Amino acid sequence: MWKKGIFLHIASLSKELLQGLLRGKLGFNGMITTDATNMVGFGCAGRRKELLPKSINSGCDMLLFTKNLKEDYETVLEAVKSGIISEERLNEAVTYILATKASLKLHEKQKSHTLIPDESALDILRCKKHIDMAYQVSDKAITLVKDEQNLLPLSKDKYKKVLTIVLGDAISASGKPTVGDHQSDIMHLEENQKEIL
């Protein structure tokens, strides 16, 4: 990424950060995963076919998220077969992955059939405590940096139409339910979208 003429290296692709700082100076001895490889920040650094092997060679042991599992698997497999990813590096990554699984006792849970919890474990989802926590976190996270165009507060008299684009569900990624009747706003937007676009 570029910022004011300075190249900022993506951590998932930085051998200096992963091997030099994290493993070397800080002595981290656990599994390292990439950041989400489907994000623009990762993808804008080059072609995915080159970035995935580069992230592994830089020190990431596991890839987080895929765009296409089959393609990503084949990309990494081809990098191993062609020697772009060495057998030594592959074995090191696999060792960290297996050590992480062992420390979480996943092999024991698999044998005792407790790896996947029964349906009663779902009772905790969307419980009052978690919903309240999501509200608190999201309320503290909202920050207005600048309002250089004096757009706020929004007024229905000043702005007759406001386009709202919701990426994903009507519930935020944090799990915080929408406040008010946003579902009807979304439906209204969908009805008028053709006219706006």
RAWOUR-V592933 format. One line per field, one symbol per residue. ss: DSSP state (H for helix, E for strand, L for the rest). phi: phi as a letter, one per 20 degrees, with the letter a starting at -180 (. if undefined). A space follows every 50 residues. Layout:
# RAWOUR-V592933
ss: ???
phi: ???
This chain:
# RAWOUR-V592933
ss: LEELLEELLLHHHLHHHHHHHHHHHLLLLLLLEEEELLLHHHHLLLLHHH HHHHHHHHLLLEEELLLLHHHHHHHHHHHHHLLLLLHHHHHHHHHHHHHH HHHLLHHHHHHLLLLLLLHHHHHHLLLHHHHHHHHHHHHHHLLLLLLLLL LLLLLLLLLLLLLLLLLLLLLLLLLLLLLLLHHHHHHHHHHHHHHHL
phi: .dblmdeeffgfddffffefeffffemfcdfddffffeefgfffeqegfe ffffffffpfebeemcebgffffffffffffenfdfffffffffffffff fffelffffffeldfdffffffgfflfggfffffffffffefcdfbcfel edffcffedfccedddeoffdfffnfffeneffffffffffeffffe
